[in-house]
């Protein structure tokens, strides 16, 4: 009898696949198949551990970039005092009721300076102006009253139509003139418009009352300029 064939070597043990490894390998294929056959991603249930997506926190919002550019926001930043050149500031565009002797503002806000007569020259002009403000205005509060290299500067607040108004004066004793600016500290906006509402006549009347109390002359430069434009060449 021929010898019996040798027994084949035992097959290596096959380790059964772990369920989590199997799911991890099948999940991407299942998602792709669902998208191809229009089953929609919601039709495939994928364990979160097998197809996790890292969470990325959105960057924080850095304030409101356009808030400072609105007319209302600009009206809240009222600049007072003399400018870098030692002059009364022009009227801001967001304060339509303002009047100023600085011609850099709009033509409608430009006003003529007060001329100091010889009888009120020097320090007497400052004293007379301060008294005229107190007599013609209501609840006056002098915020600044001091000498500067450019003249004597006075900043005063008083009751206005809505809230408080502010007046600034620069008495130039040597030149014999008084520059000024008069405006409301609170600007009114009518919803939904973004244009400020103001009455420049009210501020001009305030200056006229002080000028009449002083008896000082204020040349009407604006009327002269308008007549030159309207006159035939």
CORFENNOR-V430136 format. One record per backbone hydrogen bond with DSSP energy under -1.0 kcal/mol. CO is the residue of the C=O (numbers start at 1). NH is the residue of the N-H. E is the energy in kcal/mol with one decimal. If there is no record, write none. Layout:
BEGIN
CO;NH;E
CO;NH;E
END
This chain:
BEGIN
18;22;-2.2
19;23;-2.5
20;24;-2.0
21;25;-1.6
22;26;-1.9
23;27;-2.4
26;30;-2.5
27;31;-2.3
28;32;-2.1
29;33;-2.4
30;34;-2.1
31;35;-1.9
32;36;-2.1
33;37;-2.2
34;39;-2.5
34;40;-1.2
40;43;-1.6
41;44;-1.2
47;51;-1.2
61;63;-1.7
64;67;-1.3
67;70;-1.1
70;74;-2.2
71;75;-1.9
74;77;-1.1
76;78;-1.0
83;86;-1.9
87;83;-2.4
92;95;-1.6
95;98;-1.7
99;182;-2.7
100;111;-2.2
102;105;-1.1
106;109;-1.1
109;100;-2.7
114;178;-2.3
117;120;-1.6
118;121;-1.3
122;125;-1.3
123;127;-1.8
124;128;-2.6
125;129;-2.1
126;130;-2.3
127;131;-2.0
128;132;-2.2
129;133;-2.0
130;134;-1.8
131;135;-2.0
132;136;-1.9
133;137;-1.6
138;159;-2.4
141;157;-2.5
144;155;-2.8
146;153;-2.8
148;151;-1.3
151;148;-1.9
152;171;-2.9
153;146;-2.3
154;169;-2.7
155;143;-2.3
155;144;-1.8
156;167;-2.9
157;141;-2.5
158;165;-3.2
163;160;-2.6
164;185;-2.5
165;158;-2.2
166;183;-2.2
167;156;-2.6
168;181;-2.1
169;154;-2.4
170;179;-2.1
171;152;-2.2
171;173;-1.0
172;176;-1.8
172;177;-1.3
176;116;-2.8
177;172;-2.5
178;114;-2.1
179;170;-2.8
180;101;-2.2
181;168;-2.9
182;99;-2.3
183;166;-3.0
188;197;-3.0
190;193;-1.5
200;204;-2.3
201;205;-2.4
202;206;-1.3
203;207;-1.9
204;208;-2.6
205;209;-2.1
206;210;-1.6
207;211;-2.6
208;212;-2.5
209;213;-1.8
210;214;-2.0
211;215;-2.3
211;216;-1.4
217;115;-2.8
219;221;-1.7
220;224;-1.5
221;225;-2.3
222;226;-2.3
223;227;-2.3
224;228;-1.8
225;229;-1.6
226;230;-2.2
227;231;-1.8
END
